[in-house]
Each structure stands twice: as C-alpha cells, then as structure tokens.
Amino acid sequence: MHNVKKLALASAIASIFAVTGCSNSGSSGGDSASGETVSGNASAPSGTVAKLNQPSVIEIALSFVVPEVAAAITGLEPIKGADVELIRVDDDGNQVGDVLATTSTSITGDYTLTLPTGVSLAGNLIVRITGANHQLRAQVVEKNVDISPVSEFVLRKFIESGADLDQLVVTDVVKLNGKVEEFDLTAGANLEQMFDVLEQEVGAFVETEVASVSANGADVSNIVGDYNNAAFAFSLHDNDDRSNGTFAHDMWLSDFTFADGGTGTVNITFLSEDSAWANLSGAAIENSSVYYSAELDDGGSQETFDGSLNTRGILAVQGEFEEDIDGNEPYGWRFPAMTYAFQQVADTGLFFGLTHEAGVRYGTIDSDNDGTYDAIDPNDKHGDEVFRTLEVFARKPANLSDTAMTGEYGRVYFGSRLSSGRIELLSANNTVTFSSGFNGTVSAGIEREIIVDSSGAASYGDQSTPSESFTLTVMADGTITEGPDGGAIGFVSEDAGYVDFSESAGDNTAGFAEFDKTMLVKLGDSAPSVSGKKYRLMMVSSHLEGGASSSIAMFASQFNTFLTMDSNSAGKVSGNFSEIRKEQGLGDNIEATVHQESDLAFNIEIGSSGGTTITIPDTDEGATKFEGFFNADASFGVFTTGYLEKDAVDYNELGLAVLVDVTPK
C-alpha cells in the first residue's frame, strides 16, 4: 500500500515505464533580461516532421554528413529548417498581438532566438512551429526551451485546466516538463498518435501536476488543525508471464495535523494509521486464494513534510521517484514521481482526492553476497501494479456534541467480499436519520451485487435490506469507535456535514477478507440547486464478467474531469477516464486505455432533500449511473456508480464517486 504518509507517489500509467534519470532541460528559469537568447531543439514523430519543416536543397545535402541529435523520446526526429515564432497567448492558447521574433531550426533541429526588449520569461510566452495541419508549441519559461510533443502536451493541459498562463511560476513549469521527459516513451507514427501515447502514459500525472501549480498560493491559516484521513483503494497486479495475478483492496484510517507554513505552504505531520490490505491471487478467479493483512502504526514513524494549497482550493503533496526493496524478498518495486492532489470543499476543512498510482515489480540481487537482496535488476521486470485510491481529509471537531448530527443523512455504500475462488461486489444507497445521543435509523433499501463464483460464472442482481436502528460511540474529536475498548472505524467532520466509515475483516486460515466503505452527507430541507455549477468528478469502479474470459476492469476519472450543470436537469461531462483491464481473467496481463469525453450530455434528477440520479449515456451500448446525494448547498455530493448495458436491469460495474463544486467565483 502506498499513500500520502509514505510519499510513494506513483504515476497513472498502467503498462508502467521506469524512470530513466535526468531531464534534458536547461537552466532553472526566471526573469530574463532583454536581449538575452532562448535556444533549444525541435523534434516530432517522423510522420509529422515533413509537414512542419521547410528544408532547402543545401540542408538536404548537408543532412547526409551532419549527424542528427538523438531525441529524448524514442522515435522522434529533429525538425529541420522550420520557422520558429515567438508569440504571446491568452489563457485559451490563442495568439495575442503580433509575432515578437522569428528564427529557423538548423539541420539538427536546433534554434536560437533573441528576446525583444521588455520581454521576459513567462507561462504565456510561447515559441511555436506551424505546419499545414499541425503546430507544436512550448512555454518560454527558461533559456533552454525544447519544442516537442511533450511541451505541446503540457501547454494543452494548462489551457484545459483554466490556468492563468501569465501568472504561472516559471520554475514550476520547468520542473513539470522535466518530470514528463523522465519517462521512457515511444513516439507514435504521427503527432496525434504521439498525443495519444502521452495521454495514456502520463496524462493523469500531468493533470495533477498542472492543477497544483495553476494558481497562486492561498492563506493556509484557514485550514490548520487536526485531521482524520480515510482511503479506499482498488488495485490490479499482474505477472509478465501470465502465471498469476491479483485483485486487491487497501483501506486505511489515519491521523494528521496541518500547520501554517506561510502563504501556500502546508506543514503536514503524520501521526498514526490503522490499515488493512487483502488480495485475491491466482491464474483465474475460480482457483484463487486470499491473503489478508492488518497493521497498526501508532505514530512511531511520525514525519512532517510540506504540501501546497492554491487559491483554487487544491491541496497538493509532491513526491519523488522511489525504489522499494524488501531485503528478504527477491522482488523490488519502482514508483515514478507523482503528486497527490485533493480538492477542498468550499472554504471548509474537507478535502477529497482520487489518486492514480502504479509501480513496476522487478527481480532483485544480492550485490555484496551478504544474504540480503539489496538492489533492483532493471533488466528483470516481473510485472505491473496499478492502484486507484479515493481519499478524504476531514478536520476534526473541537468538541462534537451529541446533537450535532441530529437530522437526515444520505448514505452511499460500497463493499467487497473476497474468498477462495470468489469475488463479490456490493453497493447501496439509502438514508440515515439521527436523533440525539448518536442514535440512528437506517432506512430500508436495495443492495446491488455482482458475484463471480468458483465455477467462473457471474451473477448480477439486487436484494432488499431492512430498516435498522443503532447507536454510535463517538468521541469529542469526532472519532467513531467500535465501543469503549474498540478501535476507530470512522469519523465525523467538524461541522458534522460528512461522516465516513472504513471497516474491514479477514482471516487467512478461513480464507476470506471483507471491506466496507460508507460515506454519509447531511441533507437539507429542500432540493439543492446545481444549475450553473461546475463539479470536479472523482470516481472509481470495478467491472466483473464471468464465463470463459472472466474479465476484470477498473475505471477511474482523471483529476481534470468535470461535470458542468446547465440546469437542475441536464449537464455535460468533459475529461479523461482511465480503464485498466484484464481481458482473459485474473492471471492475464494488464491493458490500459484512456477514454476522452468532451461535452457529453447527461440527465439529472434531484429529489426534495438532495437525493440525486445522474445518467450518462454511452452511445447505444448502455449508460453510467450515479446515484447518491448532494448536501444542502450542493457544495459536494457522494454517489455510488454503476454501468447498465442496453436493456439490462442489473449492473455489471460498481463503485463510488464524489463531486466537489469548483465553480469559479
């Protein structure tokens, strides 16, 4: 399990690539005096180069005797004799004013350009090469600026995020370009295929990085305090030889403290953690076995690290490339650098995030023959591991009263049951009504289920759940426990507007593991209005299919995926969704794709107290449904997700989602 405490921050790629080392970027950037020069190299996929360059007869002749510069991405070639223009752009990427300066690339793709008087390095200062059907651009944020599919891809992500390009810190952009260039990537046959490669392999990574640096630092004093942290992760692992694979879950409850480190800087201290993990492992579900592990970290490994908070309410924690070697095991892992990004619920101490993580598993060696595996062998790759984690930080109440939770809450639930030869997924929506003394009543409802059993067959269906009454044991700081002597199983936010339960159990002798995730949101007295609002979507789900293939898939939204509400009954979704799939069962290799949506229309139904159904059609094949609840002011909502095939009545995919209002103010 890799979480924010450990800073093992991995990328969103699925067919994972190891980090190669240093970036080929130049100086660190900053204001440039007028008259100084900017230089770099221009490169593109071979199929695109001819459409971007204008080679002369002399250049064609010289290319036979002058060696070409090797490109950072395998398959890129220098763009020779192309016109390079220096321009300013607005936040939509459109040119503003006249071309400021021009030059041309050499036969090796190199160029040098002098900055005009009064022009300094900035995120909205662009060098571009334009062809008949294509253009490549790069932000002039340092004196060494390479023009490539990477620079164009990063600029597009800044534009998509709505960043104020002229306000970007140039060193942040330099670091981001360098991190992307650290990935081993192979160019597509043409520019559009290259962008597809970048989106699939580093799209989610770039989106979280862009989000964290797209606005100025915020006043951190508003979010200081003690925090509960809870997370639930879906993961798939494979072996390259297809001999074995796993379907797994991680779950944890943690304690943190946020302190003010100055404008934009959050000093985050990890205090303790209670975690559980289990996987179903085997060549196929029907002959699989379960391993369950639980761990309590009582704070012996406390550590403090810095995060950042920007004025768009995005809390980000940066991590570096990491190697993880257990000296007793002949395996080790590599995790590329990544950023954890969490969206704040408007002016509160409540943050939600969905992390895309992954790692590569390698064989290890005993380099000094002392009986301990101490080094990774990068030529001995064994498999891939992919994680999608829905996570929340909630500031603790100072002194929660027993009447603070009085009222009605919307409840969404996701559960999984792993046992030898069997996977069961569950989800439910209903309401919970609390009276004083933390007494509650759960309404009757319907629980959906997907089961793949030991025969390999899948079944889908619903079952009724009865109304039940219960009493919670809740501490003054909002911690929910199993009783006077029991451990924490959840928490209440400082305003009692959000409640979270994270529960697990397992026994390796009996061969089972269970995970239950519940989120509650306090409802208003009338239907909330969402018209005109924009929401960041964080969703993760699992698909199970029985029969000969027994395919397994995970779906998750990337960070810059948004639902824009045109009214209280209709809206549009735009963004990217990752799909991680094992087509031929548990032991199959992982395959990754990214699905892009642009202004896809959907329908909304909002009930009298916030109960909401969002239906997003999928051409003629079916629809994705979000069923859940918005809080009283519709600043956020929690949902179960499911996919219905055309004319089907039962879901073959189940998961959880959170919507957070990010409407510009």
C-alpha positions in Angstrom: 0.0 0.0 0.0 1.4 3.4 -0.9 -0.3 6.5 0.5 0.4 10.1 1.3 2.1 9.2 4.6 4.8 7.3 2.8 5.1 9.7 -0.1 5.5 6.7 -2.5 3.8 8.8 -5.3 3.5 6.8 -8.5 2.2 7.8 -11.9 -1.1 7.0 -13.6 0.4 4.8 -16.2 -0.6 1.1 -16.5 1.9 -0.5 -18.8 4.4 1.1 -16.5 7.7 2.7 -17.6 10.8 3.0 -15.3 12.3 6.4 -14.8 15.4 6.9 -16.9 17.2 9.6 -14.9 17.9 13.2 -15.6 15.8 15.6 -17.6 17.4 17.2 -20.6 16.0 20.6 -19.6 18.4 23.5 -19.2 18.6 26.2 -16.5 16.0 26.7 -13.8 14.3 29.7 -15.3 13.3 33.1 -14.0 13.1 36.6 -15.4 15.3 37.1 -18.5 16.9 40.4 -19.3 16.0 41.9 -22.7 18.4 40.9 -25.5 19.2 37.5 -24.0 18.7 34.4 -26.1 16.5 31.4 -25.9 17.6 28.2 -27.6 16.6 24.6 -27.8 15.8 21.7 -30.1 12.7 20.9 -32.0 11.6 17.3 -32.6 8.5 15.4 -33.6 7.4 11.9 -34.8 8.9 11.1 -38.1 5.5 11.1 -39.8 4.9 14.7 -38.8 8.4 16.2 -39.5 7.8 16.6 -43.2 4.7 18.6 -42.5 6.5 21.0 -40.2 9.8 21.7 -41.9 10.8 23.6 -44.9 14.2 22.1 -45.9 16.4 23.7 -48.6 18.4 21.8 -51.2 21.6 22.7 -49.2 20.1 21.4 -46.0 19.0 18.1 -47.6 22.6 17.7 -48.9 24.2 18.5 -45.6 21.9 16.1 -43.7 23.9 13.2 -45.2 27.1 14.4 -43.5 26.0 16.1 -40.2 24.7 13.7 -37.6 21.2 14.2 -36.1 20.7 14.8 -32.4 19.1 11.9 -30.6 15.7 12.7 -29.3 14.6 12.1 -25.7 11.6 10.1 -26.7 12.3 7.1 -28.8 11.0 7.6 -32.4 11.3 11.5 -32.5 13.3 13.1 -35.2 14.7 16.7 -35.5 12.5 19.2 -37.3 14.9 20.8 -39.8 14.6 24.2 -41.4 11.3 25.1 -39.7 10.2 28.7 -38.9 10.1 29.3 -35.1 7.9 32.2 -34.0 7.8 33.9 -30.5 4.3 35.0 -29.5 2.1 35.8 -26.5 -1.1 33.8 -26.0 -4.2 34.2 -23.9 -5.4 31.6 -21.4 -7.2 29.7 -24.2 -3.9 29.4 -26.2 -4.9 32.0 -28.8 -2.2 34.4 -30.1 -2.3 37.9 -28.6 -0.7 40.7 -30.7 2.0 40.4 -33.4 4.8 37.8 -33.7 7.5 39.1 -31.4 10.5 37.4 -33.1 11.3 34.7 -35.6 14.1 32.3 -36.4 14.6 28.9 -38.1 15.8 25.5 -36.9 19.0 24.0 -38.2 19.5 20.7 -39.8 19.9 19.2 -36.4 16.6 20.8 -35.2 18.4 23.4 -33.1 17.3 27.1 -32.9 18.4 30.3 -31.2 16.2 33.3 -30.7 16.8 36.7 -29.1 14.2 38.1 -26.7 13.0 41.5 -27.7 13.3 44.5 -25.4 10.9 44.3 -22.4 10.1 40.6 -23.0 10.7 38.2 -20.1 10.2 34.5 -19.4 6.6 33.7 -18.7 4.0 30.9 -19.0 2.1 32.8 -21.7 5.3 33.5 -23.8 5.4 30.8 -26.5 7.7 29.5 -29.2 5.8 27.7 -31.9 6.4 25.8 -35.2 3.4 25.7 -37.5 2.8 23.4 -40.5 -0.1 22.8 -42.8 -2.1 20.7 -40.4 -0.1 20.8 -37.1 1.6 23.0 -34.7 4.0 22.4 -31.8 4.4 25.0 -29.0 6.5 25.4 -25.9 6.3 27.8 -23.0 9.3 30.1 -22.7 10.0 29.6 -19.0 13.7 29.0 -19.2 16.5 29.9 -21.6 16.7 26.3 -22.9 13.3 25.5 -24.4 12.8 22.3 -26.4 9.8 22.2 -28.8 8.3 18.8 -28.9 5.1 16.8 -28.3 5.8 16.9 -24.6 5.9 20.7 -24.5 2.7 21.0 -26.6 1.0 18.4 -24.4 1.9 20.2 -21.1 0.7 23.5 -22.6 -2.6 21.9 -23.6 -3.1 20.6 -20.1 -2.5 24.1 -18.6 -5.1 25.5 -21.0 -7.6 22.8 -20.2 -7.2 23.5 -16.5 -8.2 27.1 -17.0 -4.8 28.3 -15.7 -3.8 32.0 -15.8 -0.8 31.4 -18.0 0.8 34.8 -17.3 0.7 34.1 -13.6 2.4 30.7 -13.6 5.6 30.4 -11.7 8.2 29.6 -14.4 10.2 27.3 -12.2 7.1 25.1 -11.7 6.6 24.7 -15.4 10.3 23.9 -15.9 10.0 21.1 -13.2 6.9 19.7 -14.8 8.4 19.5 -18.3 11.4 17.8 -16.8 9.4 15.2 -14.9 7.5 14.2 -18.1 10.7 13.9 -20.0 11.9 11.4 -17.4 9.5 8.8 -18.6 10.6 6.3 -21.2 8.1 6.8 -24.0 8.0 5.7 -27.6 6.6 8.1 -30.2 3.6 7.2 -32.3 3.7 7.2 -36.1 2.4 10.8 -36.2 1.7 13.7 -33.9 -1.9 12.7 -33.0 -0.7 9.2 -32.1 2.1 10.7 -30.0 -0.5 12.7 -28.1 -2.5 9.5 -27.6 0.7 7.9 -26.1 1.2 10.9 -23.8 -2.4 10.9 -22.6 -2.3 7.2 -21.9 1.0 7.0 -20.2 1.4 10.4 -18.4 -2.0 12.1 -18.8 -3.2 11.7 -15.2 0.3 12.5 -13.9 0.4 15.8 -15.8 -3.2 16.7 -14.8 -2.5 16.6 -11.1 0.8 18.4 -11.5 -0.8 21.2 -13.6 -3.7 21.5 -11.1 -1.3 22.1 -8.2 0.7 24.9 -9.9 -2.1 26.6 -11.9 -3.0 29.2 -9.2 -1.2 31.3 -6.6 -0.7 30.2 -3.0 -3.6 30.5 -0.6 -3.9 31.6 3.0 -3.2 28.3 4.8 -4.3 29.6 8.2 -7.9 28.8 7.2 -7.2 25.0 7.1 -4.9 24.4 10.1 -5.9 21.8 12.6 -6.1 18.1 13.4 -7.4 15.9 10.5 -8.8 12.4 10.0 -7.8 10.7 6.8 -9.5 7.8 5.2 -8.9 6.0 1.9 -10.2 3.0 0.0 -8.1 1.6 -2.9 -8.8 -0.7 -5.8 -5.8 -2.4 -7.4 -4.8 -4.9 -10.0 -1.4 -6.7 -10.3 0.0 -9.0 -13.0 2.9 -11.2 -13.8 4.5 -10.6 -17.2 4.5 -14.4 -17.8 0.7 -14.5 -17.1 1.2 -17.2 -14.5 -0.6 -15.2 -11.7 -2.5 -12.0 -11.0 -4.3 -10.3 -8.2 -7.4 -8.3 -7.5 -6.9 -6.3 -4.3 -8.1 -3.6 -1.9 -6.3 -1.3 0.5 -8.1 0.6 3.3 -6.7 2.9 6.0 -7.7 5.4 8.7 -5.0 7.9 9.6 -4.4 11.0 11.8 -2.6 14.1 10.6 -2.0 17.7 11.6 -2.0 20.6 9.2 0.1 23.7 10.2 0.6 27.0 8.5 4.0 27.1 6.8 3.4 30.5 5.2 1.4 31.6 2.1 0.6 28.5 0.1 2.7 26.1 2.2 1.1 23.5 4.5 3.3 21.7 7.0 1.6 18.2 7.2 2.5 15.9 10.1 1.6 12.2 10.0 0.6 10.9 13.5 -0.8 7.3 13.2 -2.5 4.9 10.9 -4.7 1.8 11.1 -4.6 -0.1 7.8 -5.8 -3.3 6.1 -5.0 -5.0 2.8 -6.1 -8.1 1.0 -5.7 -9.7 -2.4 -7.3 -12.5 -4.3 -4.4 -14.2 -6.1 -4.2 -16.8 -8.8 -4.3 -17.6 -12.5 -8.1 -17.4 -12.5 -10.8 -16.4 -10.0 -12.1 -19.9 -9.7 -8.8 -21.3 -8.4 -7.6 -18.2 -6.5 -6.7 -17.8 -2.8 -7.0 -14.9 -0.4 -4.3 -13.2 1.7 -5.3 -10.6 4.3 -3.1 -8.3 6.4 -3.9 -5.6 9.0 -1.4 -3.2 10.6 -1.5 -0.5 13.3 1.1 2.3 13.1 0.8 4.1 16.4 3.0 7.0 15.5 6.4 5.6 15.9 7.3 6.7 12.4 5.9 10.3 12.7 7.1 12.6 10.0 6.4 16.1 8.7 6.5 17.1 5.1 5.4 20.1 3.0 2.3 20.4 0.9 0.9 23.3 -1.0 -2.5 25.0 -1.1 -3.5 27.2 -4.0 -6.3 29.7 -4.4 -8.4 27.1 -6.3 -8.6 25.0 -3.2 -6.2 22.3 -4.4 -4.0 20.8 -1.7 -1.0 19.0 -3.3 1.8 17.0 -1.9 4.8 16.4 -4.2 6.7 13.1 -4.2 9.9 11.8 -5.8 10.9 8.7 -7.6 11.1 5.8 -5.2 12.6 2.3 -5.0 11.2 -0.1 -2.5 13.3 -3.2 -1.7 12.5 -5.8 1.0 15.8 -7.4 1.8 14.0 -10.7 2.5 12.2 -10.9 -0.8 13.6 -11.5 -4.3 11.4 -8.6 -5.6 11.6 -4.8 -5.6 9.4 -2.0 -6.9 9.9 1.3 -8.7 7.4 4.1 -8.4 7.8 7.2 -10.7 7.4 10.6 -9.1 3.8 11.8 -8.7 1.6 14.5 -7.0 -1.2 13.8 -4.6 -3.9 16.4 -5.3 -7.0 16.9 -3.2 -9.9 19.3 -3.9 -11.2 21.4 -1.0 -14.9 21.7 -0.4 -15.6 25.4 -0.5 -13.9 27.1 2.5 -14.0 24.1 4.7 -11.6 21.7 6.3 -12.8 18.9 4.0 -10.7 17.6 1.0 -11.3 14.8 -1.5 -8.9 13.2 -3.9 -8.6 10.3 -6.3 -5.0 9.1 -6.8 -3.8 7.2 -9.8 -0.8 5.2 -8.7 1.3 2.4 -10.3 4.5 0.6 -9.9 6.8 -1.9 -11.7 7.9 -5.1 -10.0 11.5 -6.2 -10.6 13.7 -9.0 -9.6 16.4 -8.1 -7.0 20.0 -9.2 -6.5 22.3 -9.6 -3.5 25.1 -7.3 -4.8 27.5 -7.9 -1.9 26.7 -11.6 -1.2 25.6 -10.9 2.4 22.4 -12.9 2.1 20.2 -9.8 1.7 18.6 -8.6 -1.5 19.7 -5.0 -1.8 19.4 -3.8 -5.4 16.9 -3.9 -8.2 17.8 -5.6 -11.5 16.2 -3.2 -14.1 16.6 -5.9 -16.8 14.5 -8.4 -14.8 11.0 -7.0 -14.9 8.3 -9.3 -13.4 5.0 -7.3 -13.5 2.9 -4.2 -13.1 0.8 -3.0 -10.2 -1.9 -0.4 -10.6 -3.9 1.4 -7.8 -6.8 3.8 -7.8 -7.5 5.4 -4.4 -10.4 7.5 -3.3 -9.2 9.5 -0.3 -10.6 12.2 2.1 -9.1 14.6 4.7 -11.6 15.9 7.3 -10.7 18.4 10.0 -11.7 17.1 13.5 -14.3 18.8 15.6 -13.0 20.6 18.7 -15.8 19.2 20.9 -18.6 17.4 19.0 -21.9 17.5 20.8 -24.4 14.6 20.7 -26.9 16.8 19.0 -24.6 17.9 16.1 -25.6 15.0 13.9 -29.4 15.3 14.5 -31.1 15.2 11.2 -31.2 13.2 7.9 -28.1 12.0 6.0 -27.8 10.4 2.6 -25.8 7.2 2.7 -23.7 5.5 -0.1 -22.0 2.2 0.5 -19.5 0.0 -1.4 -18.4 -3.4 -0.2 -16.3 -6.3 -1.4 -16.1 -9.9 -0.3 -13.0 -11.9 -1.3 -12.8 -15.7 -0.7 -11.1 -18.6 -2.3 -12.5 -18.8 -5.8 -15.0 -15.9 -5.4 -15.3 -12.2 -5.7 -18.5 -10.3 -4.6 -19.0 -6.6 -5.0 -21.9 -4.7 -3.3 -23.3 -1.2 -3.3 -26.3 0.6 -1.8 -28.0 3.9 -1.3 -30.4 4.9 1.4 -30.9 7.4 4.2 -29.9 7.5 7.9 -31.8 9.6 10.4 -30.0 10.6 13.7 -31.6 11.7 16.9 -29.7 12.9 20.0 -27.2 10.6 21.7 -25.8 9.4 18.3 -28.8 7.1 17.8 -29.6 6.4 14.2 -32.0 4.6 11.9 -31.1 3.3 8.5 -34.0 3.2 6.0 -34.8 0.1 4.1 -33.2 0.0 0.7 -31.8 -2.1 -2.2 -28.3 -3.6 -2.2 -26.8 -4.3 -5.7 -24.4 -7.2 -6.1 -22.0 -8.7 -8.6 -20.6 -12.2 -7.9 -18.1 -14.3 -9.8 -18.0 -17.7 -8.1 -15.8 -20.8 -8.1 -17.3 -22.0 -11.3 -16.3 -18.9 -13.1 -19.9 -17.8 -13.6 -21.1 -14.3 -12.9 -24.4 -13.3 -11.4 -25.9 -9.9 -11.1 -28.9 -8.8 -9.0 -30.5 -6.8 -6.2 -31.6 -7.7 -2.7 -33.7 -5.8 -0.2 -32.1 -4.5 3.0 -34.3 -3.9 6.1 -34.6 -0.8 8.2 -32.3 -0.9 11.3 -31.6 1.1 14.4 -28.2 1.6 16.0 -26.2 3.7 18.4 -22.7 5.0 17.6 -19.9 5.5 20.0 -18.5 8.9 19.1 -15.6 10.7 20.8 -15.5 14.5 21.3 -13.0 14.8 18.4 -15.4 13.0 16.0 -13.8 9.6 16.1 -16.3 6.8 15.7 -15.2 3.6 17.6 -16.4 0.1 17.9 -17.1 0.7 21.6 -15.3 1.8 24.8 -12.4 -0.6 24.1 -12.6 -0.8 20.3 -10.5 0.8 17.6 -11.6 3.6 15.3 -13.9 2.6 12.4 -14.8 6.1 11.2 -15.1 9.8 11.9 -17.4 12.9 11.8 -16.3 16.1 10.2 -16.0 19.3 12.2 -19.4 20.6 11.1 -21.0 17.1 11.2 -21.8 17.5 7.5 -19.8 14.5 6.5 -19.4 11.0 8.1 -17.1 8.3 7.0 -16.9 4.6 7.9 -14.0 2.3 6.9 -14.3 -1.3 8.1 -12.5 -4.5 7.2 -12.1 -8.1 8.5 -10.2 -11.1 7.3 -8.8 -14.5 8.2 -6.1 -16.3 6.2 -6.9 -19.6 7.8 -10.5 -19.4 6.8 -9.6 -17.8 3.5 -11.7 -14.6 3.4 -11.4 -10.8 3.5 -14.2 -8.2 3.7 -14.1 -4.4 3.1 -16.9 -2.0 3.7 -16.8 1.7 2.8 -19.6 4.1 3.8 -20.0 7.8 3.2 -22.8 10.0 4.7 -23.6 13.6 3.7 -26.0 15.7 5.7 -29.1 16.7 3.7 -31.0 19.9 3.6 -34.7 20.5 4.0 -35.3 21.2 0.3 -33.9 20.3 -3.1 -30.5 21.9 -3.6 -29.8 23.9 -6.8 -26.9 22.8 -9.0 -27.7 24.9 -12.1 -24.7 26.8 -13.4 -22.3 24.9 -11.2 -19.1 23.1 -12.2 -18.0 20.0 -10.3 -14.8 18.1 -10.2 -15.6 14.4 -10.6 -13.7 11.7 -8.6 -15.0 8.2 -9.4 -13.6 4.7 -9.2 -15.3 1.5 -10.0 -14.8 -2.2 -10.8 -16.3 -4.3 -13.6 -16.6 -8.1 -13.3 -17.6 -10.5 -16.1 -18.0 -14.3 -15.8 -17.8 -17.0 -18.3 -14.7 -18.2 -20.2 -12.9 -14.9 -20.1 -13.9 -13.7 -16.6 -12.6 -10.2 -17.5 -11.9 -7.7 -14.8 -11.6 -3.9 -15.2 -11.1 -0.8 -13.1 -12.4 2.6 -14.2 -11.4 6.0 -12.8 -11.7 9.6 -13.7 -8.6 11.7 -14.1 -8.2 14.9 -12.0 -9.4 17.4 -14.6 -12.7 15.7 -15.3 -15.7 17.9 -14.7 -19.5 17.9 -14.7 -20.9 21.2 -15.8 -24.6 21.7 -14.8 -26.5 23.6 -17.5 -29.6 23.3 -15.3 -31.1 21.3 -12.5 -32.0 18.6 -15.0 -29.1 18.5 -17.6 -25.4 19.0 -17.9 -22.3 17.9 -19.8 -19.2 15.9 -18.8 -15.7 16.6 -20.1 -12.4 14.9 -19.2 -10.5 11.7 -19.3 -11.3 8.3 -17.9 -8.7 5.5 -17.4 -9.6 1.9 -18.0 -7.3 -0.8 -16.5 -8.4 -4.3 -17.8 -7.5 -7.9 -17.6 -9.4 -9.3 -20.6 -8.7 -13.0 -20.0 -9.2 -13.3 -16.3 -7.2 -12.8 -13.1 -3.9 -14.1 -14.4 -3.9 -12.0 -17.6 -1.6 -9.0 -18.2 -2.9 -5.5 -17.5 -4.0 -3.4 -20.5 -4.5 0.3 -20.2 -6.6 2.8 -22.2 -7.8 6.3 -21.7 -11.3 7.4 -22.9 -11.8 11.1 -23.6 -15.1 12.8 -23.3 -15.9 16.4 -24.5 -19.3 17.9 -23.6 -21.1 14.6 -23.4 -24.7 15.4 -22.4 -26.3 13.8 -19.3 -29.6 13.9 -17.4 -30.1 14.8 -13.7 -32.9 14.1 -11.3 -32.8 15.8 -7.9 -35.2 14.8 -5.1 -36.7 17.0 -2.5 -33.9 16.6 0.0 -30.9 16.1 -2.2 -31.3 12.6 -3.4 -29.8 12.6 -7.0 -29.5 10.4 -10.0 -27.2 11.3 -12.9 -27.4 9.2 -16.1 -24.6 9.5 -18.6 -25.4 7.7 -21.9 -22.7 5.6 -23.7 -23.8 5.8 -27.3 -26.1 2.9 -28.0 -24.4 0.5 -25.6 -25.7 1.5 -22.2 -25.3 4.1 -19.5 -23.3 5.0 -16.5 -25.4 6.0 -13.5 -24.5 8.0 -10.4 -27.0 7.5 -7.5 -26.4 9.4 -4.3 -26.9 12.7 -2.5 -25.9 16.4 -2.6 -25.6 18.3 0.7 -27.8 21.3 1.5 -25.9 23.9 -0.5 -24.7 21.4 -3.2 -21.1 22.2 -2.4 -20.4 18.4 -2.7 -22.1 15.1 -3.2 -21.4 11.4 -2.7 -22.6 8.7 -5.0 -22.4 5.0 -5.9 -21.7 4.3 -9.6 -22.8 1.6 -11.9 -23.0 0.6 -15.5 -26.1 -0.7 -17.2 -25.8 -2.5 -20.6 -28.5 -1.6 -23.1 -31.9 -3.1 -22.0 -30.3 -4.6 -18.8 -31.7 -4.2 -15.3 -28.7 -5.2 -13.3 -25.3 -3.5 -13.1 -22.1 -5.2 -14.2 -19.9 -2.5 -12.7 -20.0 -0.9 -9.2 -18.1 1.9 -7.5 -18.0 5.2 -5.6 -17.9 8.8 -6.7 -17.6 12.3 -5.2 -18.5 15.6 -6.8 -17.0 18.8 -5.5 -18.2 22.3 -6.6 -15.3 24.2 -8.3 -17.4 26.9 -9.9 -15.2 30.0 -10.4 -16.1 32.8 -8.0 
